[in-house]
Amino acid sequence: MTTQTEVDGTVVERATIRVGIVDDEPMARAFVSKILGAAADVAVVAEGADGADALELVRTTELDVLLLDLRMPRMDGLDALRELRRQPRVPAVVVLTTFHADQAVATALRLGAKGFLLKHIEPAELVRAVRVAANGGAVLDPTLTNDLMGHLATHHLDRIGAAAEVARLSARLRDVLRLVGMGRSNGEIAEELRLSDSTVRGYVSEILAATGCANRVTAAVLAQRAGLLD
């Protein structure tokens, strides 16, 4: 899907980010849908009330991003994530939660969620987060706490250990990791560092292998924990 936007008097076509919202609270869905609907490049194309709905939406609707609540009746968000891992094509899943330092959030990240957002996020930040997720970036609420880092912890995620782990990387890999920690997609990193997309993909894979991080989200946490974003 594309939308037409006027830029300096010229009508241009822009790809639309297709979003699904799954939350058992109708007011929460309406609030998020209203915010995203105001963005020219975002369209809310499907909604659901529990994890079973999330599975159905992914099977029947072409989505770029799925905003998923964790605590829902019948099937919760974690069970939905476990089932989604078996699907051939899954959109970027971003967890919506009211609990920023909760074990369930950490479990969701391990199950493949691309990040998490607190439900009281500012509207502009919500739109930005959807764009980041659609472009392959990791989405971490800026109020990420040490408690959640503890839930995600591996051997290197205490602050001193994280800094030492990162110090073993080359300067170029640290640059890439810093941008991963900022939620940048591979394309955005490539543009900022003037590299090719394939080179950035190789660097990200090298970072994951060198640090033992399971995915971009845990790499982003590592970058934050090591002070790369300070």
C-alpha positions in Angstrom: 0.0 0.0 0.0 1.2 3.5 -0.8 0.0 7.0 0.2 0.3 10.2 -1.8 2.0 13.1 0.0 2.7 16.6 -1.3 6.3 17.7 -0.8 7.3 21.2 -2.0 4.3 21.3 -4.3 5.0 17.8 -5.8 2.9 14.8 -5.1 5.0 11.8 -4.2 4.1 8.2 -3.3 5.3 6.9 0.0 5.1 3.3 1.2 2.6 2.8 4.0 3.5 0.9 7.1 0.7 -1.6 7.8 0.1 -2.1 11.5 -2.0 -4.5 13.5 -3.0 -3.8 17.1 -3.9 -6.6 19.5 -5.0 -5.6 23.0 -8.0 -6.8 25.1 -8.8 -3.2 26.1 -10.9 -1.4 23.4 -10.0 2.0 24.7 -6.3 1.2 24.4 -6.7 0.0 20.8 -8.7 3.1 19.9 -6.1 5.4 21.5 -3.2 3.7 19.6 -5.1 3.6 16.4 -5.9 7.3 16.6 -2.3 8.2 17.1 -1.0 6.1 14.3 -3.8 7.0 12.0 -2.6 10.6 12.1 0.7 9.7 10.6 0.8 10.0 6.8 2.9 6.8 6.3 1.2 4.5 8.8 -2.1 2.6 8.4 -3.8 0.5 11.1 -5.3 -2.3 9.0 -6.3 -4.9 11.6 -7.2 -5.2 15.3 -7.7 -8.0 17.8 -8.5 -8.7 21.4 -6.3 -11.6 22.3 -3.4 -13.9 21.2 -5.6 -16.1 19.1 -6.6 -13.0 17.1 -2.9 -12.1 16.7 -2.3 -15.4 15.0 -5.3 -15.0 12.8 -4.3 -11.5 11.8 -0.8 -12.6 10.8 -2.2 -15.5 8.8 -4.8 -13.4 6.9 -3.4 -9.8 6.8 -0.2 -8.4 5.3 1.4 -6.6 8.3 4.6 -4.8 8.7 4.3 -4.3 12.4 2.2 -6.0 15.1 1.7 -4.2 18.4 0.9 -6.9 20.9 -0.3 -6.7 24.5 1.0 -9.4 26.8 -1.7 -9.9 29.4 -4.9 -11.0 27.6 -7.7 -13.6 28.1 -7.8 -17.0 26.4 -4.3 -16.7 24.8 -1.8 -14.2 26.1 0.9 -12.4 24.2 3.6 -14.8 25.2 1.7 -17.9 23.9 1.0 -16.0 20.7 4.7 -15.2 20.3 5.5 -18.9 20.8 3.1 -19.8 18.0 4.2 -17.0 15.7 7.7 -18.4 15.7 6.3 -21.3 13.7 4.9 -19.1 11.0 6.8 -18.6 7.7 6.3 -14.8 7.6 6.0 -12.8 10.8 5.8 -9.0 11.0 8.0 -7.1 13.5 6.3 -7.7 16.8 6.5 -4.9 19.4 5.2 -5.5 22.9 2.8 -3.0 24.5 2.9 -3.2 28.2 2.3 -1.3 31.5 5.1 -3.2 33.2 8.5 -2.0 32.2 10.6 -4.3 34.5 8.7 -7.5 34.2 9.9 -11.0 33.5 7.2 -11.4 30.9 8.7 -8.6 28.9 12.1 -10.2 29.0 10.6 -13.5 27.9 8.8 -11.8 25.0 12.1 -10.4 23.8 13.7 -13.8 23.9 10.7 -15.2 21.9 11.5 -12.8 19.1 9.7 -9.5 19.9 11.6 -6.6 18.3 11.2 -4.5 21.4 8.7 -3.1 23.9 6.9 0.1 24.6 5.1 1.3 27.7 1.5 2.2 27.0 1.9 5.7 28.3 4.5 6.5 25.5 4.3 9.9 23.9 2.4 9.9 20.6 5.4 11.1 18.6 7.6 8.4 20.1 5.0 5.7 19.3 4.9 6.7 15.6 8.7 6.8 15.5 8.9 3.3 17.2 6.6 1.8 14.6 8.8 3.3 11.8 11.9 1.9 13.4 10.4 -1.6 13.8 9.1 -1.6 10.2 12.7 -0.8 9.1 14.2 -3.7 11.1 15.4 -1.8 14.1 15.2 -2.7 17.7 12.6 -0.7 19.8 13.3 -0.2 23.4 11.4 2.2 25.6 13.7 4.9 26.9 12.6 4.1 30.4 14.3 0.7 30.2 15.4 -0.1 33.7 18.2 -2.0 35.3 15.6 -4.5 36.6 14.7 -5.5 33.0 18.4 -5.6 32.1 18.7 -8.1 34.9 15.9 -10.2 33.5 17.7 -10.2 30.1 21.1 -10.7 31.6 23.7 -13.1 30.3 27.2 -13.3 31.6 28.2 -9.9 30.1 25.3 -7.6 30.9 26.5 -6.1 34.2 27.8 -2.7 33.4 31.5 -3.4 33.9 31.3 -6.7 32.1 29.4 -5.1 29.2 32.0 -2.3 28.8 34.7 -4.9 28.8 32.9 -7.0 26.2 32.3 -4.1 23.9 35.9 -2.9 24.3 37.0 -6.1 22.6 35.2 -5.0 19.4 36.9 -3.0 16.7 36.1 0.7 16.5 33.9 0.1 13.5 31.9 -2.6 15.2 31.4 -0.4 18.2 30.1 2.3 15.9 27.6 -0.1 14.4 26.6 -1.5 17.9 26.0 2.1 19.1 23.6 2.7 16.2 21.9 -0.7 16.8 21.4 0.5 20.4 19.8 3.6 19.1 17.2 1.5 17.2 18.6 2.2 13.7 17.8 -0.2 10.9 20.6 -1.7 8.8 19.7 0.7 6.0 19.9 3.7 8.3 23.2 2.5 9.7 24.6 2.0 6.2 23.6 5.6 5.3 25.0 7.1 8.4 28.3 5.3 8.2 28.5 5.3 4.4 28.6 1.6 4.0 26.6 -0.9 1.9 23.6 -2.7 3.4 25.4 -6.1 3.0 28.4 -4.8 4.9 26.3 -3.6 7.7 24.5 -7.0 7.8 27.9 -8.7 8.1 29.0 -6.3 10.9 25.8 -7.0 12.8 26.3 -10.7 12.5 29.9 -10.4 13.6 28.8 -8.4 16.7 26.2 -11.0 17.6 28.8 -13.8 17.3 31.5 -11.9 19.2 29.3 -10.8 22.1 27.0 -13.9 22.4 23.9 -11.7 21.9 20.9 -13.7 20.6 19.5 -10.9 18.5 19.4 -7.1 17.8 17.4 -6.4 20.9 19.9 -8.0 23.3 22.7 -6.3 21.3 20.9 -3.0 21.8 20.6 -3.7 25.6 24.3 -4.5 25.6 25.1 -1.1 23.9 23.0 0.7 26.5 24.5 -1.2 29.4 28.1 -0.6 28.2 27.5 3.1 28.0 27.7 3.5 24.3 24.6 5.7 24.3 25.7 7.9 27.2 
